[in-house]
């Protein structure tokens, strides 16, 4: 007990010291030159770290050196923020690996934060970025401390990942380029704010027409009323590709604040984790590891805060729904999922898992002794309650458009089948392997004079366009074929939870398989959809050694497949560093969590993951310097997609194998 109070006291003292030092750094940044500030900051950071730990001191020195050297030739604000991320996560990883004192690591992290606050405030000359970053980080620390009902130490530790995200959002994301999705959401803000509801799904001034369900349109409508206080010009429909600094700031901040839903969902999921028996330090607790794996998820960070989307907000509803089912609050879980479906229809991928699980485990109240369904236990009232929830949410979302006779128009926007089998960048699924095989057969056919090159389709699937193409040798795939393949691939999973339900965790495994099956065989799947499986799998990874191994393969492969989303040379160090930090923590934390239980990875899995390094070097460094860059611009994307397809397919098969093995065991209550 004295140790806990001591840790809490040290944490509170550190917060006070940080506040004082931050004020001093702001004063220094106003009156002292850049070189003096850097010197003072470096001295402070090094002196603090030397007093605490030689190992951490070395990490800090390296990270600061890398930061300063990169800043000489590239955007200084970007790499100062990255240095903060590197130092924080290295400290956290060393805590896990070396069992160092948590207060030591927090002290070092705070000293680095101080150092970089000085540098950032000088180099950016944008006080609002610094103040917002610090304010939001501290607010989230307090929120996490209250919500998680744990010690200040743990709250601060979990908040490190959130702070890194905020730092990146408010410094990196304000200075780097943004994706087309940024303009997509700006246009939707303008459409929902400036036009009557009857024209929302008819407006086509921009090519980025509104193609999300109505509930998300209402969400954009609400955001637009806040956006008008930043820059009213962003809400003009005709202002295509409008990206003023105020517009960028608002849209980035909107992602950060809506992530509060995700943070709350993570808290609920952590409460559902089955803690292992025996005394454990904070950093080796399953709930803590899960919190960091979710809050500091590499894919979610780059997709939302650099590429730009609202996936954290949406995944918050998914994880919160899963948590409610784990807590046996099935009606609440159903309500949250119904809301999620009306926010983004891509989550239809996992709707079969929800439907079968709720029907089998909620509407049927009893089983026979052998685990089979007791048909007499069916409750019509429970089915009516579920139906009322789904119908009510859909009525609120689609009701106005049904009343205006616009339902066919809305559905045509939600399900456009003229975009082709694959996206411009192939998602790492079975169709990427199918396309690759078609390419290989076409080349071999021409060289062996079995095919005439002139007879092959002129349009190429590797041209980077989003439209329908014909395969050269293999039969072309239609939407109906992908639908049949998807349904067949999820059938064993949903049949398993119907025949032998295994509680909410059996449902979670079925959800993962439905998500991966839809990703593997779906029509025009985006590479980002792999996150629908990665995030829920994090829950199983901290409870099962076998699932932890699958998680490491899937998350490393799936996250690397997102690299093409961030494609500018200036952003290369960002994605590499962030990816490495997440991978290092994942491997270190899960290895410590299952210490003494053998290796998490099989030898061939380790070899495959090591191959990602070779693929990354070839695609990111060698290829841009080669003469092939002009002749074969799609080659790096093809190599990334095909190589990652192998890892995702393997993870899918291993998850199915684990499900089938569980079916052979007695029912688990």
C-alpha positions as a printed Julia matrix, in Angstrom:
669×3 Matrix{Float64}:
   0.0     0.0     0.0
   2.83    2.39    0.84
   4.37    1.65   -2.56
   1.15    2.57   -4.34
   0.8     5.83   -2.44
   4.46    6.55   -3.14
   3.99    5.99   -6.87
   0.9     8.21   -6.91
   2.76   10.91   -5.0
   5.66   10.79   -7.44
   3.27   10.96  -10.38
   1.49   14.0    -9.0
   4.85   15.62   -8.29
   5.92   14.96  -11.85
   2.78   16.64  -13.17
   3.52   19.71  -11.08
   7.12   19.76  -12.28
   5.97   19.41  -15.87
   3.62   22.36  -15.51
   6.36   24.54  -14.04
   8.94   23.48  -16.6
   6.47   24.02  -19.41
   5.88   27.59  -18.33
   9.63   28.13  -18.2
  10.04   26.63  -21.65
   7.4    28.94  -23.08
   9.17   31.92  -21.58
  12.47   30.7   -22.97
  10.98   30.19  -26.4
   9.88   33.8   -26.5
  13.1    35.42  -25.39
  15.93   33.02  -26.18
  17.3    32.0   -29.56
  16.73   28.56  -31.05
  20.22   27.26  -30.36
  20.12   28.28  -26.7
  16.71   26.68  -26.22
  17.9    23.47  -27.8
  20.97   23.44  -25.58
  19.0    24.07  -22.41
  16.42   21.46  -23.34
  19.04   18.88  -24.2
  20.93   19.49  -20.97
  17.76   19.2   -18.93
  16.68   15.99  -20.65
  20.1    14.34  -20.42
  20.66   15.33  -16.8
  17.29   13.98  -15.73
  17.71   10.75  -17.63
  21.25   10.18  -16.33
  19.95   10.43  -12.8
  17.34    7.81  -13.55
  18.65    5.13  -15.89
  21.66    4.66  -18.16
  19.66    2.58  -20.63
  16.94    5.17  -20.96
  19.54    7.9   -21.18
  21.03    6.18  -24.19
  17.62    5.89  -25.85
  16.95    9.55  -25.25
  20.31   10.59  -26.63
  19.8     8.53  -29.76
  16.28    9.78  -30.32
  17.3    13.4   -29.8
  20.26   13.02  -32.14
  18.07   11.49  -34.82
  15.55   14.27  -34.34
  18.11   17.06  -34.63
  19.85   15.53  -37.64
  16.59   15.01  -39.48
  15.48   18.52  -38.69
  18.44   19.96  -40.57
  17.05   18.87  -43.93
  13.37   18.15  -43.34
  10.39   19.68  -41.6
  11.6    20.25  -38.05
   8.17   20.28  -36.47
   7.37   16.86  -37.9
  10.46   15.18  -36.53
  10.41   16.9   -33.18
   6.97   15.44  -32.7
   8.24   12.06  -33.87
  11.1    12.28  -31.39
   8.56   12.63  -28.62
   6.77    9.53  -29.86
  10.03    7.6   -30.11
  11.19    8.53  -26.62
   7.84    7.8   -25.01
   7.43    4.41  -26.62
  11.05    3.38  -26.1
  10.66    4.18  -22.43
   7.47    2.16  -22.28
   8.99   -0.8   -24.14
  12.06   -0.77  -21.89
   9.75   -0.79  -18.9
   8.12   -3.94  -20.22
  11.35   -5.68  -21.28
  13.6    -4.74  -18.38
  10.98   -4.45  -15.62
  12.1    -0.92  -14.84
  10.23    1.26  -12.4
   7.14    2.88  -13.91
   7.89    6.18  -12.23
  11.37    6.16  -13.8
   9.94    5.77  -17.28
   7.32    8.43  -16.68
   9.98   10.81  -15.43
  12.03   10.32  -18.56
   9.0    10.69  -20.8
   8.06   13.94  -19.12
  11.6    15.26  -19.44
  11.56   14.53  -23.16
   8.17   16.18  -23.44
   9.64   19.26  -21.8
  12.61   19.28  -24.14
  10.49   18.98  -27.24
   7.93   21.48  -25.99
  10.7    24.07  -25.98
  11.87   23.14  -29.46
   8.38   22.89  -30.88
   7.28   26.23  -29.5
  10.31   27.91  -31.09
  10.37   26.18  -34.45
   6.68   26.2   -35.24
   6.0    29.69  -33.92
   2.42   28.49  -33.55
   1.54   28.75  -29.91
  -1.92   27.34  -30.5
  -0.49   23.97  -31.56
   1.56   23.66  -28.4
  -1.14   24.85  -26.04
  -3.78   22.65  -27.61
  -1.53   19.61  -27.53
  -0.65   20.08  -23.87
  -4.18   20.96  -22.81
  -5.74   18.02  -24.58
  -3.12   15.62  -23.26
  -3.67   16.73  -19.67
  -7.46   16.67  -20.05
  -7.33   13.14  -21.38
  -5.05   12.17  -18.48
  -7.68   13.39  -16.05
 -10.5    11.72  -17.98
  -8.68    8.41  -18.06
  -7.85    8.69  -14.37
 -11.53    9.16  -13.54
 -12.98    6.68  -16.04
 -10.58    3.82  -15.44
 -10.8     4.19  -11.64
  -7.14    3.28  -11.26
  -4.04    4.96   -9.96
  -2.64    8.12  -11.49
   0.4     6.13  -12.63
  -1.68    3.81  -14.77
  -3.78    6.65  -16.15
  -0.68    8.53  -17.21
   0.84    5.44  -18.75
  -2.22    4.7   -20.84
  -2.45    8.35  -21.77
   1.05    8.3   -23.26
  -0.3     6.7   -26.4
  -3.07    9.27  -26.62
  -0.6    12.1   -26.11
   1.53   10.83  -28.96
  -1.52   10.78  -31.21
  -2.39   14.33  -30.23
   1.15   15.56  -30.79
   1.18   14.05  -34.24
  -2.26   15.4   -35.04
  -1.5    18.94  -33.98
   2.01   19.27  -35.4
   2.64   16.65  -38.06
  -0.83   16.68  -39.55
  -0.95   20.46  -39.8
   2.22   20.48  -41.88
   2.1    17.37  -44.06
  -0.05   16.72  -47.11
  -3.52   15.28  -46.71
  -5.41   12.65  -48.67
  -8.43   12.9   -50.91
 -10.52   11.77  -47.92
  -9.85   15.18  -46.4
 -11.64   16.83  -49.34
 -14.33   14.14  -49.23
 -15.34   15.05  -45.69
 -14.99   18.79  -46.3
 -17.39   18.43  -49.21
 -19.83   16.48  -47.07
 -19.71   19.24  -44.47
 -20.59   21.73  -47.19
 -23.36   19.58  -48.68
 -25.11   18.87  -45.38
 -24.77   22.47  -44.17
 -25.64   24.4   -47.33
 -28.27   22.23  -49.02
 -31.7    20.96  -47.95
 -31.95   17.32  -46.89
 -33.73   16.42  -50.12
 -30.59   17.24  -52.14
 -27.95   15.55  -49.98
 -27.85   12.32  -51.98
 -28.37   14.04  -55.35
 -25.62   16.67  -55.13
 -22.73   15.89  -57.5
 -20.79   19.13  -57.92
 -17.8    17.29  -56.5
 -16.79   13.81  -57.6
 -16.74   12.91  -53.89
 -20.48   12.52  -53.5
 -22.1    11.57  -50.2
 -21.98    7.76  -50.04
 -22.28    6.99  -46.32
 -25.58    6.1   -44.57
 -27.87    8.94  -43.47
 -26.85    8.82  -39.82
 -23.3     9.75  -40.78
 -24.72   12.55  -42.92
 -26.46   13.87  -39.82
 -23.15   13.56  -37.98
 -21.51   15.74  -40.66
 -24.45   18.14  -40.39
 -23.73   18.55  -36.68
 -20.01   19.08  -37.28
 -20.75   21.72  -39.9
 -22.39   23.94  -37.29
 -19.12   23.97  -35.37
 -17.06   24.34  -38.55
 -18.75   27.62  -39.45
 -17.0    29.25  -36.49
 -13.6    28.31  -37.95
 -14.01   29.2   -41.63
 -17.39   29.6   -43.32
 -15.83   29.26  -46.76
 -15.21   25.56  -46.19
 -18.99   25.11  -46.18
 -19.46   26.41  -49.72
 -20.19   23.47  -52.03
 -18.44   25.08  -55.01
 -15.16   25.57  -53.08
 -13.61   22.35  -54.32
 -10.28   21.29  -52.79
 -10.54   24.1   -50.23
  -7.97   23.63  -47.47
  -7.32   26.82  -45.52
  -5.31   26.51  -42.27
  -8.49   26.98  -40.25
 -10.21   24.24  -42.25
  -7.33   21.84  -41.7
  -7.24   22.66  -38.0
 -10.97   22.1   -37.56
 -11.06   18.81  -39.42
  -8.03   17.47  -37.57
  -9.46   18.53  -34.21
 -12.83   16.97  -35.06
 -11.1    13.6   -35.43
  -9.31   14.05  -32.1
 -12.42   14.96  -30.15
 -14.6    12.25  -31.68
 -11.88    9.79  -30.62
 -13.21   10.26  -27.08
 -15.85    7.68  -28.05
 -13.02    5.28  -28.88
 -11.24    6.0   -25.59
 -14.41    5.28  -23.62
 -14.88    2.04  -25.58
 -11.31    0.99  -24.78
 -12.0     1.58  -21.11
 -15.06   -0.68  -21.29
 -13.13   -3.4   -23.13
 -10.34   -3.28  -20.54
 -12.89   -3.9   -17.82
 -13.96   -7.09  -19.6
 -10.49   -8.6   -19.88
  -9.86  -11.72  -17.84
  -6.93  -10.87  -15.58
  -4.4   -13.63  -14.96
  -3.93  -14.97  -11.45
  -1.0   -13.99   -9.27
   0.65  -10.64   -8.5
   1.65   -8.66  -11.57
   3.14   -5.25  -12.1
   1.07   -2.71  -13.99
   2.92   -3.02  -17.29
   2.37   -6.77  -17.55
  -1.35   -6.68  -16.85
  -3.56   -7.82  -19.77
  -5.83   -4.79  -19.33
  -2.91   -2.36  -19.58
  -1.42   -4.11  -22.62
  -4.83   -4.06  -24.3
  -5.25   -0.35  -23.58
  -1.96    0.48  -25.29
  -2.56   -1.9   -28.22
  -5.88   -0.2   -28.91
  -5.08    3.43  -28.11
  -1.71    3.33  -29.86
  -2.84    1.23  -32.83
  -0.56    2.15  -35.71
  -3.15    1.6   -38.43
  -5.81    3.68  -36.73
  -3.34    6.47  -36.08
  -2.14    6.9   -39.65
  -5.54    6.31  -41.25
  -7.33    8.83  -39.03
  -4.74   11.42  -38.05
  -2.51   11.53  -41.13
  -4.52   10.1   -44.03
  -7.75   11.48  -42.46
 -10.91    9.6   -41.6
 -13.2     9.08  -38.59
 -12.48    5.39  -38.02
 -11.67    5.86  -34.33
 -15.15    7.29  -33.78
 -16.72    4.36  -35.64
 -14.56    1.7   -34.03
 -15.57    3.18  -30.7
 -19.14    2.06  -31.36
 -17.97   -1.38  -32.5
 -15.76   -2.0   -29.46
 -18.38   -0.57  -27.12
 -20.95   -2.92  -28.62
 -18.59   -5.88  -28.18
 -17.93   -4.83  -24.58
 -21.65   -4.71  -23.83
 -22.05   -8.27  -25.12
 -19.09   -9.37  -23.01
 -20.95   -7.82  -20.06
 -24.17   -9.69  -21.08
 -25.94   -6.42  -21.86
 -27.23   -7.67  -25.18
 -29.86   -5.03  -25.92
 -27.34   -2.24  -25.4
 -24.88   -4.07  -27.64
 -27.53   -4.46  -30.33
 -28.45   -0.78  -30.12
 -24.84    0.33  -30.5
 -24.32   -1.94  -33.49
 -27.51   -0.7   -35.14
 -26.21    2.86  -34.75
 -22.86    1.79  -36.17
 -24.47    0.22  -39.25
 -26.31    3.46  -39.92
 -23.06    5.4   -39.59
 -21.04    3.24  -42.01
 -22.43    0.29  -43.89
 -19.06   -1.46  -44.23
 -19.85   -3.04  -40.86
 -22.39   -5.21  -42.65
 -19.33   -7.46  -42.86
 -19.89   -8.52  -39.26
 -23.7    -8.32  -39.18
 -24.11  -12.12  -39.61
 -22.13  -12.7   -36.42
 -24.4   -10.29  -34.52
 -27.61  -11.7   -35.99
 -26.86  -15.37  -35.34
 -25.36  -14.75  -31.9
 -28.27  -12.66  -30.64
 -30.84  -15.06  -32.05
 -29.12  -18.11  -30.59
 -27.87  -16.81  -27.25
 -30.44  -14.12  -26.42
 -33.71  -15.16  -28.03
 -33.24  -18.82  -27.03
 -32.89  -18.77  -23.27
 -31.89  -22.4   -22.59
 -29.8   -25.19  -24.12
 -29.91  -28.95  -23.82
 -27.2   -30.65  -21.79
 -25.25  -31.48  -24.94
 -25.19  -27.79  -25.9
 -27.79  -28.02  -28.67
 -30.59  -25.5   -28.89
 -33.75  -25.99  -26.86
 -36.38  -24.87  -29.34
 -39.03  -24.55  -26.64
 -37.02  -21.85  -24.88
 -37.53  -19.36  -27.71
 -38.69  -15.95  -26.43
 -40.8   -13.95  -28.92
 -40.64  -10.92  -26.63
 -36.84  -10.84  -26.82
 -36.97  -11.09  -30.6
 -39.49   -8.24  -30.7
 -37.23   -6.15  -28.46
 -34.28   -6.68  -30.81
 -36.45   -5.94  -33.83
 -37.79   -2.77  -32.26
 -34.25   -1.51  -31.63
 -33.1    -2.15  -35.19
 -36.25   -0.75  -36.81
 -36.22    2.37  -34.61
 -32.61    3.25  -35.43
 -33.12    2.62  -39.15
 -36.33    4.65  -39.12
 -34.58    7.63  -37.54
 -31.74    7.36  -40.04
 -33.55    6.52  -43.29
 -37.04    7.77  -42.37
 -36.82   11.26  -43.91
 -35.46    9.85  -47.18
 -38.12    7.13  -47.32
 -40.77    9.81  -46.8
 -39.32   11.8   -49.71
 -39.21    8.71  -51.94
 -35.42    8.82  -52.15
 -34.54    5.4   -50.74
 -33.46    3.99  -54.16
 -31.19    6.99  -54.68
 -29.62    6.58  -51.24
 -29.04    2.86  -51.8
 -27.45    3.52  -55.2
 -24.92    5.76  -53.47
 -24.25    3.24  -50.69
 -23.72    0.26  -53.0
 -22.0     1.35  -56.24
 -21.0    -1.79  -58.14
 -19.29   -0.02  -61.04
 -16.01    0.53  -59.2
 -14.43   -2.8   -60.05
 -13.3    -5.87  -58.14
 -10.32   -4.16  -56.52
  -9.43   -0.67  -55.41
  -6.71    1.27  -57.26
  -4.33   -0.2   -54.68
  -5.24   -3.84  -54.23
  -6.26   -4.76  -50.71
  -4.15   -7.71  -49.47
  -6.8   -10.39  -49.98
  -7.52  -13.41  -52.18
  -8.3   -11.22  -55.19
  -4.83   -9.68  -55.07
  -3.4   -13.18  -55.4
  -5.95  -13.92  -58.13
  -4.98  -10.78  -60.05
  -1.31  -11.59  -59.65
  -1.84  -15.1   -60.98
  -3.7   -13.65  -63.96
  -0.77  -11.31  -64.67
   1.77  -14.13  -64.44
  -0.27  -16.38  -66.73
  -0.68  -13.57  -69.24
   3.07  -12.88  -69.35
   3.9   -16.58  -69.63
   1.26  -17.06  -72.3
   2.73  -14.3   -74.45
   6.31  -15.49  -74.0
   5.39  -19.09  -74.79
   3.37  -17.81  -77.77
   0.2   -19.33  -76.4
  -1.48  -15.9   -76.34
  -1.39  -12.95  -78.68
  -0.52   -9.74  -76.88
  -2.84   -7.78  -79.16
  -5.78   -9.9   -78.01
  -5.27   -9.17  -74.33
  -7.46   -6.5   -72.67
  -5.96   -3.06  -73.14
  -7.2    -1.67  -69.81
  -4.96   -2.67  -66.96
  -5.9    -3.43  -63.36
  -2.54   -1.94  -62.4
  -3.23    1.42  -63.95
  -4.26    3.05  -60.69
  -7.83    3.77  -61.8
 -11.02    2.86  -59.94
 -13.23    1.16  -62.52
 -14.12   -2.26  -63.91
 -11.46   -4.24  -65.77
 -11.38   -7.62  -67.47
  -8.85  -10.26  -66.49
  -6.47  -11.36  -69.22
  -6.51  -15.15  -68.75
  -8.58  -16.1   -65.72
 -12.36  -15.59  -65.66
 -13.41  -12.1   -64.59
 -15.09  -11.9   -61.2
 -18.55  -10.36  -60.77
 -20.12   -8.91  -57.6
 -22.38  -11.95  -57.32
 -19.36  -14.28  -57.31
 -17.73  -12.32  -54.49
 -21.0   -12.41  -52.54
 -21.25  -16.18  -52.86
 -17.6   -16.64  -51.87
 -18.06  -14.38  -48.85
 -21.2   -16.18  -47.66
 -19.57  -19.58  -48.06
 -16.49  -18.44  -46.13
 -18.47  -17.14  -43.14
 -20.9   -20.06  -43.06
 -18.74  -22.36  -40.88
 -18.18  -19.57  -38.35
 -21.84  -18.65  -37.91
 -22.81  -22.33  -37.94
 -20.35  -22.91  -35.12
 -21.86  -20.32  -32.78
 -25.34  -21.59  -33.62
 -24.52  -25.24  -33.03
 -22.26  -24.77  -30.01
 -22.3   -21.21  -28.63
 -19.37  -20.38  -26.39
 -20.52  -17.18  -24.8
 -19.53  -13.69  -25.87
 -15.96  -14.71  -26.64
 -17.21  -17.27  -29.11
 -19.21  -14.44  -30.67
 -16.08  -12.27  -30.78
 -14.17  -15.0   -32.61
 -17.04  -15.36  -35.08
 -17.05  -11.59  -35.58
 -13.34  -11.7   -36.43
 -13.84  -14.47  -38.95
 -16.77  -12.65  -40.59
 -14.67   -9.49  -40.84
 -11.69  -11.32  -42.32
 -13.83  -13.42  -44.67
 -15.5   -10.29  -46.04
 -12.1    -8.65  -46.37
 -10.69  -11.69  -48.17
 -13.53  -12.23  -50.65
 -15.5    -8.95  -50.76
 -16.12   -6.7   -53.76
 -14.0    -3.54  -54.04
 -12.52   -3.91  -50.56
 -10.36   -1.1   -49.2
  -7.08   -1.97  -47.51
  -8.21   -0.07  -44.39
 -10.96   -2.65  -43.76
  -8.39   -5.01  -42.24
  -8.62   -2.89  -39.08
 -12.12   -4.3   -38.48
 -10.4    -7.57  -37.61
  -7.18   -6.26  -36.05
  -8.77   -4.15  -33.31
 -11.18   -6.78  -31.88
  -8.44   -9.43  -32.15
  -6.45   -7.33  -29.65
  -8.93   -8.42  -26.95
  -8.34  -12.11  -27.6
  -4.58  -11.56  -27.93
  -4.21  -10.58  -24.26
  -6.21  -13.61  -23.09
  -4.87  -16.45  -25.25
  -1.3   -17.32  -26.24
  -2.39  -18.81  -29.58
  -4.43  -15.72  -30.43
  -1.47  -13.55  -29.47
   0.64  -15.29  -32.12
  -2.07  -14.81  -34.76
  -2.4   -11.18  -33.68
   1.31  -10.52  -34.19
   1.23  -11.92  -37.72
  -2.02  -10.22  -38.74
  -1.32   -6.85  -37.16
   2.23   -6.62  -38.55
   1.14   -7.68  -42.02
  -2.1    -5.71  -42.06
  -0.46   -2.54  -40.78
   2.37   -2.75  -43.29
  -0.22   -3.07  -46.06
  -1.36    0.45  -45.1
   2.03    1.96  -45.98
   0.93    3.04  -49.51
  -1.67    5.34  -47.93
   1.19    7.56  -46.71
   3.32    7.86  -49.82
   5.24   11.17  -49.84
   9.01   11.05  -49.15
   8.69   13.42  -46.19
   6.24   11.04  -44.52
   8.4     7.93  -44.95
  10.23    8.34  -41.6
   6.91    8.98  -39.88
   5.29    5.72  -40.9
   8.47    3.68  -40.41
   9.09    4.98  -36.88
   5.47    4.66  -35.79
   5.2     1.16  -37.22
   8.41    0.04  -35.51
   7.29    1.45  -32.17
   3.98   -0.37  -32.29
   5.58   -3.63  -33.4
   8.28   -3.42  -30.71
   5.74   -2.82  -27.97
   3.38   -5.53  -29.25
   6.09   -8.17  -29.34
   7.67   -7.11  -26.02
   4.42   -6.79  -24.08
   2.82  -10.0   -25.34
   6.05  -11.95  -24.88
   6.2   -10.8   -21.27
   2.5   -11.51  -20.79
   3.04  -15.14  -21.83
   6.56  -15.57  -20.47
   7.39  -19.19  -19.73
   4.79  -20.51  -22.2
   7.05  -20.85  -25.24
   7.52  -18.73  -28.34
   4.53  -16.84  -29.69
   5.61  -17.29  -33.3
   6.45  -20.38  -35.28
   9.78  -20.41  -37.18
   8.19  -19.89  -40.61
   6.07  -17.04  -39.23
   9.21  -15.3   -38.01
  10.87  -15.77  -41.4
   7.8   -14.38  -43.17
   7.63  -11.3   -40.95
  11.36  -10.71  -41.44
  10.66  -10.73  -45.17
   8.57   -7.6   -44.7
  11.8    -5.73  -44.0
  13.19   -6.78  -47.38
   9.94   -5.79  -49.1
   9.98   -2.41  -47.36
  13.59   -1.68  -48.35
  12.94   -2.72  -51.94
   9.72   -0.7   -52.29
  10.58    2.4   -50.28
  14.31    2.85  -50.99
  15.58    0.74  -53.9
  12.67    1.08  -56.33
  12.45    4.93  -56.31
  16.13    5.02  -57.32
  15.79    2.39  -60.05
  14.92    2.89  -63.77
  11.8     0.76  -63.23
  10.09    3.68  -61.49
   8.93    5.19  -64.79
   8.11    1.95  -66.6
   6.44    0.01  -63.78
   5.04    2.56  -61.29
   2.57    0.05  -59.84
   5.24   -2.55  -59.0
   5.79   -1.53  -55.32
   2.04   -1.55  -54.69
   1.72   -4.95  -56.34
   4.6    -6.39  -54.3
   3.22   -4.98  -51.05
  -0.3    -6.21  -51.74
   0.68   -9.71  -52.84
   3.19  -10.28  -50.02
   0.76   -9.03  -47.36
  -2.03  -11.14  -48.88
  -0.1   -14.24  -47.87
   0.08  -13.13  -44.22
  -3.56  -12.07  -44.01
  -4.72  -15.31  -45.67
  -2.58  -17.34  -43.27
  -4.02  -15.51  -40.24
  -7.54  -16.14  -41.54
  -6.85  -19.87  -41.87
  -5.26  -20.07  -38.4
  -8.25  -18.36  -36.82
 -10.56  -20.83  -38.53
  -8.39  -23.74  -37.39
  -8.55  -22.54  -33.78
 -12.35  -22.28  -34.05
 -12.65  -25.83  -35.36
 -10.41  -27.14  -32.58
 -12.61  -25.44  -30.0
 -15.67  -27.11  -31.52
 -14.19  -30.44  -30.52
 -13.96  -29.38  -26.86
 -16.8   -29.33  -24.29
 -19.03  -26.27  -24.18
 -17.5   -23.26  -22.41
 -19.86  -21.22  -20.27
